[in-house]
């Protein structure tokens, strides 16, 4: 089984209660604690050996990333991050040194985004480092932007260049919290997701939740220098890396054609139009570098288990 199959299995077993405003299947959950008190809640776990190599990255960078991936989830909903719970499973050897390094990274980013650390849990064992953060946020007065609102004819945008994150950017990316709030304040965003598992896979989540298809224009993809470097090393095209590498943590969002024109005309937004939402029966397809239409198969990362 893979993680998305497990999520589908879990969704079928759960019936959202009347206080659940956003259920399983989006970047965050939504829960109404009381009238006028709607929370956005997300959690992410990073595991040594799967998500990072501690000896190469260092504890401070790992701590920063652990909070950053959660901030990116809140950004995907155009929410405001507020408070975090930190849970650690520390290796017994050098555990105190590792924990202190983790929190230096966490606290630095938390200050930048005015996130308060309000508690957590700590364990030690003879295994690798694991860190899990649960982040609480709130919606703006306009409400959250979900994956499920894309409309046929929408233009698909990304907030920055893609690909090659394995060369370092996956550890030091800047979550697009401020950009999401600015866009949400200025425009009607129909749908949005953060690009954690690769554009080809994450766009598929928007299409699945919105019951639509999509087309992507390979020649319009913004590509990082790191993706160009990887292309020279492995022979795959830079576009391949932009589509499938994952851990870009840029935002992918959809808007109407009229809004798209406003975004295109104003360089302050620094967003790139890369495709369009289509009817569901067309699936997800790619206009490749040779102007040929190809099916776009999801090849981004997913966890698998027996």
C-alpha positions as CSV (number, residue, x, y, z in Angstrom):
1,X,0.0,0.0,0.0
2,X,1.1,3.6,-0.5
3,X,0.3,6.6,1.6
4,X,-2.4,8.0,-0.7
5,X,-4.2,4.6,-0.9
6,X,-4.1,4.5,2.9
7,X,-5.6,8.0,3.0
8,X,-8.4,6.9,0.7
9,X,-9.0,3.9,2.9
10,X,-9.1,6.1,6.0
11,X,-11.5,8.7,4.4
12,X,-14.0,6.0,3.8
13,X,-14.0,5.0,7.4
14,X,-14.5,8.5,8.8
15,X,-17.6,10.6,8.9
16,X,-16.8,14.3,9.6
17,X,-18.7,15.7,12.5
18,X,-20.6,18.9,12.5
19,X,-17.6,20.8,13.8
20,X,-15.3,19.6,11.1
21,X,-15.1,22.3,8.4
22,X,-12.3,20.6,6.3
23,X,-12.0,16.9,6.5
24,X,-9.3,14.4,5.4
25,X,-7.8,15.1,2.0
26,X,-6.6,18.7,2.0
27,X,-3.4,20.4,3.1
28,X,-4.9,21.1,6.6
29,X,-7.9,20.0,8.5
30,X,-10.5,22.6,9.6
31,X,-12.2,22.4,13.0
32,X,-14.8,24.8,14.5
33,X,-14.2,24.8,18.3
34,X,-17.0,27.3,18.8
35,X,-18.9,29.9,16.7
36,X,-16.4,32.3,15.2
37,X,-13.4,30.1,16.2
38,X,-12.3,28.1,13.1
39,X,-8.9,26.5,13.3
40,X,-6.7,25.2,10.6
41,X,-4.7,22.2,11.9
42,X,-1.8,20.3,10.2
43,X,0.9,17.9,11.2
44,X,4.0,16.6,9.5
45,X,6.6,14.0,10.6
46,X,10.2,13.9,9.4
47,X,12.2,10.7,9.8
48,X,15.9,10.4,9.6
49,X,17.0,8.2,6.7
50,X,13.8,8.9,4.8
51,X,13.3,12.7,4.9
52,X,16.9,13.8,5.8
53,X,20.4,12.7,6.6
54,X,21.2,14.2,10.0
55,X,25.0,13.9,9.6
56,X,24.8,15.9,6.3
57,X,22.0,18.4,7.1
58,X,22.7,19.1,10.8
59,X,20.1,19.4,13.5
60,X,19.4,23.1,13.1
61,X,18.4,22.7,9.4
62,X,16.3,19.7,10.2
63,X,14.4,21.6,12.9
64,X,13.8,24.5,10.5
65,X,12.5,22.2,7.8
66,X,10.2,20.5,10.2
67,X,8.4,23.7,11.0
68,X,8.7,25.0,7.4
69,X,6.8,22.1,5.9
70,X,3.9,22.7,8.3
71,X,4.0,26.4,7.5
72,X,3.7,25.5,3.8
73,X,0.5,23.5,4.5
74,X,-1.0,26.6,6.3
75,X,0.1,28.7,3.3
76,X,-1.7,26.3,0.9
77,X,-5.0,27.2,2.7
78,X,-4.1,30.9,2.7
79,X,-4.2,30.7,6.5
80,X,-2.4,32.5,9.3
81,X,0.0,30.3,11.4
82,X,-0.4,30.7,15.2
83,X,1.0,27.9,17.5
84,X,2.9,24.7,17.3
85,X,3.4,21.5,19.3
86,X,6.7,19.7,18.9
87,X,7.2,15.9,19.4
88,X,10.6,14.3,19.3
89,X,12.0,10.8,19.3
90,X,15.7,11.4,20.0
91,X,18.5,9.0,19.6
92,X,20.1,8.4,23.0
93,X,23.6,9.1,21.8
94,X,24.0,12.9,21.6
95,X,20.3,13.4,22.1
96,X,20.6,16.6,24.1
97,X,22.9,18.2,21.5
98,X,20.5,17.2,18.7
99,X,17.5,18.5,20.5
100,X,19.1,21.9,21.2
101,X,20.1,22.2,17.5
102,X,16.6,21.3,16.4
103,X,15.1,24.0,18.5
104,X,17.5,26.6,17.3
105,X,16.2,26.0,13.8
106,X,12.6,25.8,14.9
107,X,12.7,29.0,17.0
108,X,14.4,31.0,14.3
109,X,11.7,30.3,11.8
110,X,8.9,30.6,14.4
111,X,10.0,34.1,15.2
112,X,9.9,35.0,11.5
113,X,6.2,33.9,11.2
114,X,5.1,34.8,14.8
115,X,4.4,31.2,15.7
116,X,4.3,30.4,19.4
117,X,5.7,27.0,20.6
118,X,3.2,25.9,23.2
119,X,4.3,22.3,24.1
120,X,4.9,18.8,22.8
121,X,6.4,15.5,23.8
122,X,9.9,14.1,24.0
123,X,11.1,10.4,24.0
124,X,14.5,8.8,23.5
125,X,15.4,5.4,22.0
126,X,18.1,3.5,20.2
127,X,16.7,4.4,16.8
128,X,17.0,7.3,14.4
129,X,15.7,10.8,15.0
130,X,12.0,11.5,14.3
131,X,10.4,14.9,14.7
132,X,6.7,15.7,14.3
133,X,5.1,19.1,14.5
134,X,1.5,19.9,14.7
135,X,0.7,23.5,13.7
136,X,-2.4,25.4,14.4
137,X,-3.6,28.4,12.3
138,X,-6.6,30.4,11.5
139,X,-8.5,31.4,8.4
140,X,-8.8,35.0,7.2
141,X,-12.2,36.6,6.9
142,X,-12.4,35.3,3.3
143,X,-12.1,31.7,4.5
144,X,-9.6,29.0,3.5
145,X,-8.6,28.1,-0.1
146,X,-9.2,24.4,-0.7
147,X,-8.1,21.9,-3.3
148,X,-11.6,21.3,-4.3
149,X,-12.5,24.7,-5.9
150,X,-10.8,24.6,-9.4
151,X,-13.1,25.4,-12.3
152,X,-12.9,24.4,-16.0
153,X,-11.0,27.2,-17.8
154,X,-9.0,28.3,-14.8
155,X,-5.4,29.2,-15.4
156,X,-2.9,27.2,-13.3
157,X,0.0,29.2,-11.6
158,X,3.0,28.4,-9.5
159,X,4.7,30.9,-7.1
160,X,8.3,30.1,-8.1
161,X,10.7,27.8,-9.9
162,X,10.6,24.1,-9.6
163,X,12.9,21.1,-9.5
164,X,16.3,20.0,-8.1
165,X,15.4,20.5,-4.4
166,X,17.5,17.4,-3.5
167,X,20.6,19.6,-4.0
168,X,19.8,21.6,-0.9
169,X,16.6,23.7,-1.3
170,X,14.5,21.1,0.4
171,X,16.2,22.1,3.6
172,X,16.2,25.9,3.3
173,X,13.1,26.8,1.3
174,X,11.0,29.8,2.4
175,X,7.3,28.8,3.0
176,X,5.0,31.0,0.9
177,X,2.8,32.1,3.8
178,X,3.0,35.9,3.0
179,X,2.6,35.3,-0.7
180,X,-0.5,33.2,-0.2
181,X,-2.1,35.9,2.1
182,X,-1.3,38.7,-0.4
183,X,-2.8,36.7,-3.3
184,X,-5.9,35.7,-1.3
185,X,-6.4,39.3,-0.2
186,X,-6.2,40.6,-3.7
187,X,-7.9,37.9,-5.8
188,X,-10.5,35.1,-5.8
189,X,-8.3,32.0,-5.6
190,X,-10.3,29.0,-6.7
191,X,-8.0,26.2,-5.5
192,X,-4.5,25.9,-4.1
193,X,-2.0,23.3,-2.9
194,X,1.7,23.3,-1.8
195,X,4.1,21.3,-4.0
196,X,5.6,18.8,-1.6
197,X,5.3,15.6,-3.6
198,X,6.0,17.0,-7.1
199,X,3.8,19.1,-9.5
200,X,2.6,16.0,-11.4
201,X,1.3,14.3,-8.3
202,X,0.1,17.4,-6.4
203,X,-1.8,18.8,-9.3
204,X,-3.5,15.5,-9.5
205,X,-4.9,16.1,-6.0
206,X,-6.5,19.3,-7.1
207,X,-8.0,17.6,-10.1
208,X,-9.3,14.7,-8.0
209,X,-10.9,16.9,-5.4
210,X,-12.2,19.4,-8.0
211,X,-13.4,16.6,-10.4
212,X,-11.5,18.0,-13.3
213,X,-8.6,17.5,-15.6
214,X,-5.7,19.7,-16.5
215,X,-3.1,20.6,-19.1
216,X,0.5,21.7,-18.4
217,X,2.7,23.6,-20.8
218,X,6.3,22.3,-20.5
219,X,7.8,25.3,-22.1
220,X,6.3,27.6,-19.5
221,X,7.6,25.8,-16.5
222,X,9.9,27.9,-14.3
223,X,13.0,25.8,-13.7
224,X,15.6,26.2,-11.0
225,X,19.3,26.2,-11.7
226,X,19.5,23.0,-9.5
227,X,17.1,21.2,-11.9
228,X,19.4,22.3,-14.8
229,X,22.4,20.9,-12.9
230,X,20.6,17.6,-12.2
231,X,19.7,17.3,-15.9
232,X,23.3,17.5,-16.9
233,X,24.1,14.8,-14.3
234,X,21.4,12.2,-15.0
235,X,20.3,13.0,-18.6
236,X,16.7,13.7,-17.7
237,X,15.3,16.9,-19.0
238,X,15.1,20.0,-16.7
239,X,11.3,19.8,-17.3
240,X,11.2,16.3,-15.9
241,X,12.8,17.5,-12.7
242,X,10.4,20.5,-12.5
243,X,7.4,18.1,-12.9
244,X,8.4,15.3,-10.7
245,X,11.2,16.0,-8.2
246,X,9.0,17.2,-5.3
247,X,9.8,19.2,-2.1
248,X,9.7,22.5,-4.0
249,X,7.2,23.9,-1.5
250,X,6.0,26.5,-3.9
251,X,2.2,27.0,-4.2
252,X,0.2,25.9,-7.1
253,X,-3.1,27.7,-7.5
254,X,-5.9,28.2,-10.0
255,X,-7.8,31.4,-10.9
256,X,-10.2,32.6,-13.6
257,X,-8.9,34.0,-16.9
258,X,-9.7,37.5,-15.9
259,X,-7.8,37.2,-12.6
260,X,-4.9,35.5,-14.5
261,X,-4.6,38.6,-16.7
262,X,-4.2,40.8,-13.7
263,X,-1.5,38.6,-12.2
264,X,0.4,38.4,-15.5
265,X,0.4,42.2,-16.0
266,X,1.7,43.0,-12.5
267,X,5.3,41.9,-12.0
268,X,5.0,42.2,-8.2
269,X,3.2,38.9,-8.1
270,X,6.2,37.0,-9.6
271,X,3.9,34.0,-10.4
272,X,4.1,31.9,-13.6
273,X,1.1,30.6,-15.6
274,X,1.9,26.9,-16.5
275,X,-1.4,25.5,-17.7
276,X,-5.2,25.3,-17.6
277,X,-7.9,23.3,-15.9
278,X,-9.9,21.1,-18.3
279,X,-12.8,18.7,-18.3
280,X,-12.2,15.6,-16.2
281,X,-12.5,13.2,-19.1
282,X,-9.4,14.8,-20.7
283,X,-7.3,13.7,-17.7
284,X,-4.0,15.4,-17.0
285,X,-1.8,15.9,-20.0
286,X,1.4,17.7,-20.9
287,X,2.2,19.8,-23.9
288,X,5.9,18.8,-24.1
289,X,9.0,20.6,-25.3
290,X,8.2,19.4,-28.9
291,X,4.6,20.7,-28.8
292,X,3.3,17.2,-28.6
293,X,0.5,16.2,-26.1
294,X,1.5,13.4,-23.7
295,X,-0.4,11.9,-20.7
296,X,1.1,13.4,-17.5
297,X,1.6,10.5,-15.1
298,X,2.2,11.3,-11.4
299,X,5.8,10.4,-10.6
300,X,6.4,12.4,-7.5
301,X,7.4,10.9,-4.2
302,X,5.0,8.7,-2.1
303,X,5.7,6.5,1.0
304,X,5.0,2.8,0.5
305,X,4.5,0.0,2.9
306,X,3.3,-3.6,3.0
